Amino acid sequence: MTAPSEREPASPLLDRVFTDRWSPRAFSERPVGGDELAAVFEAARWAPSWMNNQPWLFYYETDGPDRNAILDTFMGFNRGWAAEAPVVGLTLARTELEGFMARTREFDAGAAMMALSLQATMLGLSTHLLGGIEVEAAHALTGTDPADTIVLCGFVLGHRGDAAQLEDKLREREQPSDRKPVSEFAFKGGLVP
């Protein structure tokens, strides 16, 4: 793990929004305003997508009747800490595209989620994406058919909270993660090792 002060970009041209973004588990109960929510979803709207298909779907709740139902789709480990976040949701992608166009739906939805996350960071908010979700329960809750929609992940959004509110093993991990060096994933020409 890397302390926040060690998260210096290798390139001086990199915008700090990339290094400032990380995935906390401690969230404050402070609500996310309507204008802030509109801005993060507007950022997702402008994400790139193959042939402009825009296959992403976001199903979320703040304080309405589906809030607990969304939390119930999160696996037990995630449900406890995620319940503190003011916005909880699910990220899905339409799969009705065919052939080569269907190949990028998860990639496109990921781009939209990244745009949402970066806009949240720019507004002083944080996101945390959750792979630990009950996919069948998420389909049932959203009324989506697995034949034409894929459930990708859960997410929470809000203002960072006090790490002291977390259980011990989570409190120890409540800091930005280290990143692989570029040399491990970007290769100019030749074969990829």
N, C-alpha and C positions, 0 to 999 in steps of 0.2 A: 504494500500500500504506500501511497505517496502523500505526504502532507500537502495541503493546499499551496503553501509557499513554493513547493518544488514543481508546480504545474506550469512551468514556463514553456511557451511554444518554441520549437526549434527554428521557426522562421519568424523574423520580425514583422513580416507582412500579414501574419495570421491575426484575424480579429479576435479579441479576448472573449467574445461570446462563446466561442468553441471551447476554450479552456475553463471558462466560468461555469459552463453547463456540467452538472453531474446529477446523480440520482439519489437524493437523500431518502431516508425512511421516516425521519422526524418531521412532521408537518404541524403547523399551527392551525387552530380552529378559525382563524381570521378568514372571512369569506373572500372569494375571488369575485370581483365586480363584473357586472354585465359587459362593460366596455372592454375589460381585460379578456373575458371569455370570447367576445366577438373578435378581438384582435388575434387570439391564438388560432381560432378556426379559420379566420381570413387568411392567415399565413399558410395554413394547410391547403387552402383553396388554390393558392398560387404555386404549389409544388409541381415539378415537372412530372409528366406521365407519358408513356408510350402512346402515340397517336391521339393524345389528349383524351384518353379514356377516363381518367380520374376515378379509379375503381374503389377508392377508400370510403369507409363509413365510420363515423364516430357516434357511439351510443353512450350518453353520459347523464349524470344526475348530480345535483347539488344538495337539495333538501327535500326533494319530492318523494313520492311513494316508491319509486324504483331504486332509490339509493341502496337500501338494504338488500334488495334483490341482486343488484350488481355486485355488492360486497360478497354475497353468498356464492357468486361464481368464482371468486378468488379462493385459492386453496388456503387451508388453515394457517399456514406459516405467514402468508401475506395478509390475511384478513385483519389480524389484530392491529398492526401498525398502519395499514392503509385506511382503516376506519377513521383515523384522525384527519385525513386530508379533506378539504372542503369540496373537491370535485373528484368523483370516481367515474370510470368509464371503461368501455371496450372498444378496441380497434378491429374493424372487419374489412374485408375486400370482396367485391363482387367478382364472381368467377365465370360469368356467362360468356366472356370473350372466348374465342376459339383459336386454335393453332398457335402460331408464333406470338400473337397478341396476348394470349393468356399467360405466356411465360413471364411477363414482367409485373403482374398484378401485385405480388407481395413486395417487390422492389419499389413500385410506385407508391403503395400505401406506406412503406417505410420512409420514403422521401417526404410524404405529407406529415408523418409523425415527427420526423426530424425538424421540419419547418415549424410545426407547432411547438416543439420543445425549445427551439432556439428563440422563437418569439416570446415564449414564456420567460426564458432566461433574461431577455432584454427588458422585460417588464418587472424583473425582480422576483419572479415566480420560479418554481421548480416542478419538474415532472419525474415520475418514476414509472418505467414500463415493467409489466409483470408477465412473465411467461407461465407462471404457475396459476392457471385458471382451469375451470371445468368447462370444456368446449361444448359439450352437449347441453349443459345448463345455460350457457351463454346463447346458444341457438334458440333454446326454448324461450328465454327471457326476451330476446329481440324479435322473435317471430321470423327469423331467417331460416332458410332451407339450406342444409349443407350441400345440396346439389348445385346451388348457384351463389353461395356466399361462404367464405372461409373466415373463421374467427382467428385473429392473429395474436392478440395480447390484451391484457388489461392495462389500465393506466390510472395514475392519480396525479392531481395537479393542485398546487397551492403554494402558500408561503412556508418557508422553512420554519421548523419548530425547534424546540430545545431537545438536544440528544439525550438529556437526562430522563426524558419520558419513556425512552426505549428500554427493553430488557437488556441485560448485560451483554449477551453475545451480539446483539444488533448495535448497541452503543459503541462497541469496539470497532465496528465496521463503518461507522457514520463519518466517512470522509471520502473525498474523491479517489477513484481508482487510478492506478498507474496505467499507462498506455504503452503498447508496443511501439518500437521505433519504426519509422517509415520504411527503413531498409528491410523489414520483415514482411512487408506486404505490397510494395510498389517496385516493379521490375521493368527496366527499360530494355526492350528487345530480348532476344534469346529465349531460353526455356525457363519456366517458373520452377524453382527448386521444390 
